[in-house]
C-alpha cells in the first residue's frame, strides 16, 4: 500500500511539473498577452492565464475520469474551432520567436509571395488535421 501511495505522489508531482512547464511556456511565448493586446483587454491577462490553466486541468480530469459533458456532441465542433485557433496562434507565436519565416525567406531568397507561403502552411495544416480526424471516425 505504501508503494502505491508513493507512486501516486510521484505521478501527481511529475504531472504538475510538466503541466506547469507547459502553461508557463504558453505564457512565455506571449500568446495570451497577444490575444489581450489585440482585443484591448490587457487588464484581464491574469484571468486569461488562469482560464488556460483551468481549461487544461478540467480537460485532463474529464479525459481521465470519463466525465460526460451534457450536449457534448454539439459543443465538440465549437471546442475544435477555438482549440484549433489557439494552437495555430501558439505555433505562429513560436515560429515568430524563433524567427523561422525571416530566416527561411532569406535562405531561399524569396522576394514575392510570402503571404502565399504562410497561407499554404496554414491550409496544409488545416487540411491535414481534417483528414486525420475524418479518418478516425
C-alpha positions as CSV (number, residue, x, y, z in Angstrom):
1,X,0.0,0.0,0.0
2,X,2.8,2.4,0.8
3,X,4.4,1.8,-2.5
4,X,1.1,2.7,-4.3
5,X,0.8,5.9,-2.3
6,X,4.4,6.8,-3.1
7,X,3.8,6.1,-6.8
8,X,0.7,8.2,-6.7
9,X,2.5,11.1,-5.1
10,X,5.4,10.9,-7.6
11,X,3.0,10.6,-10.6
12,X,0.9,13.6,-9.5
13,X,4.0,15.7,-8.7
14,X,5.6,14.9,-12.1
15,X,2.3,15.7,-13.9
16,X,2.0,19.0,-12.1
17,X,5.6,19.9,-13.0
18,X,5.0,19.1,-16.7
19,X,1.7,20.9,-16.8
20,X,3.2,23.9,-15.1
21,X,6.0,23.9,-17.6
22,X,3.6,23.8,-20.5
23,X,1.4,26.7,-19.2
24,X,4.5,28.8,-18.4
25,X,5.7,28.1,-21.9
26,X,2.4,29.2,-23.4
27,X,2.5,32.4,-21.2
28,X,6.2,32.9,-22.1
29,X,5.5,32.7,-25.8
30,X,3.2,35.7,-25.4
31,X,0.1,34.1,-27.0
32,X,-2.2,35.1,-24.2
33,X,-0.8,38.6,-24.0
34,X,-1.0,39.0,-27.8
35,X,-4.7,38.0,-27.6
36,X,-5.3,40.5,-24.8
37,X,-3.4,43.2,-26.8
38,X,-5.4,42.6,-30.0
39,X,-8.7,42.7,-28.1
40,X,-7.7,45.7,-26.0
41,X,-8.4,43.8,-22.8
42,X,-5.0,43.8,-21.2
43,X,-6.4,44.3,-17.7
44,X,-7.7,40.8,-17.8
45,X,-4.4,38.9,-18.5
46,X,-4.3,37.1,-15.2
47,X,-7.9,35.9,-15.8
48,X,-6.9,34.6,-19.2
49,X,-3.9,32.8,-17.9
50,X,-5.9,31.3,-15.1
51,X,-8.6,30.2,-17.6
52,X,-6.0,28.5,-19.8
53,X,-4.6,26.6,-16.8
54,X,-8.1,25.7,-15.6
55,X,-9.1,24.5,-19.0
56,X,-6.0,22.2,-19.1
57,X,-6.8,20.9,-15.6
58,X,-10.5,20.3,-16.4
59,X,-9.8,18.8,-19.8
60,X,-7.4,16.2,-18.1
61,X,-9.9,15.4,-15.4
62,X,-12.7,14.9,-18.0
63,X,-10.4,12.7,-20.0
64,X,-9.0,10.6,-17.1
65,X,-12.3,10.1,-15.3
66,X,-14.5,9.8,-18.3
67,X,-16.8,12.6,-17.2
68,X,-19.6,13.2,-19.7
69,X,-20.5,16.8,-20.7
70,X,-24.1,17.5,-21.4
71,X,-24.7,18.3,-25.1
72,X,-21.0,17.3,-25.7
73,X,-21.7,16.4,-29.3
74,X,-23.0,19.9,-30.1
75,X,-20.1,21.5,-28.2
76,X,-17.3,19.5,-29.8
77,X,-17.2,21.5,-33.1
78,X,-17.1,24.7,-31.1
79,X,-14.3,23.4,-28.9
80,X,-12.5,22.2,-32.0
81,X,-12.7,25.5,-33.7
82,X,-11.4,27.5,-30.7
83,X,-8.8,24.9,-29.9
84,X,-7.5,25.0,-33.5
85,X,-7.4,28.8,-33.4
86,X,-5.4,28.7,-30.2
87,X,-3.0,26.0,-31.3
88,X,-2.5,27.9,-34.6
89,X,-1.7,31.1,-32.8
90,X,0.6,29.2,-30.4
91,X,2.6,27.7,-33.3
92,X,2.8,31.0,-35.1
93,X,4.0,32.7,-31.9
94,X,6.7,30.0,-31.5
95,X,7.7,30.5,-35.2
96,X,7.8,34.2,-34.6
97,X,10.0,34.0,-31.6
98,X,12.4,31.6,-33.4
99,X,12.4,33.9,-36.5
100,X,11.6,30.9,-38.7
101,X,9.9,32.8,-41.5
102,X,12.5,35.6,-41.9
103,X,15.4,33.2,-41.9
104,X,13.6,30.9,-44.4
105,X,12.8,33.8,-46.6
106,X,16.4,35.0,-46.6
107,X,17.8,31.5,-47.2
108,X,15.6,30.7,-50.3
109,X,15.8,34.3,-51.5
110,X,12.0,34.6,-51.7
111,X,11.1,38.2,-52.6
112,X,7.5,38.0,-53.5
113,X,4.6,35.7,-52.4
114,X,5.4,35.4,-48.7
115,X,1.7,35.7,-47.9
116,X,1.0,32.7,-50.2
117,X,3.7,30.7,-48.3
118,X,2.1,31.4,-45.0
119,X,-1.4,30.7,-46.4
120,X,-0.1,27.4,-47.8
121,X,1.3,26.4,-44.4
122,X,-2.0,27.2,-42.7
123,X,-4.1,25.5,-45.3
124,X,-1.9,22.4,-45.3
125,X,-2.1,22.2,-41.6
126,X,-5.8,22.6,-41.6
127,X,-6.4,20.1,-44.4
128,X,-4.0,17.6,-42.8
129,X,-5.8,17.9,-39.5
130,X,-9.2,17.5,-41.2
131,X,-8.0,14.3,-43.0
132,X,-6.5,12.9,-39.8
133,X,-9.7,13.4,-37.7
134,X,-12.0,12.5,-40.5
135,X,-10.3,9.1,-41.0
136,X,-10.6,8.3,-37.3
137,X,-14.4,8.2,-37.4
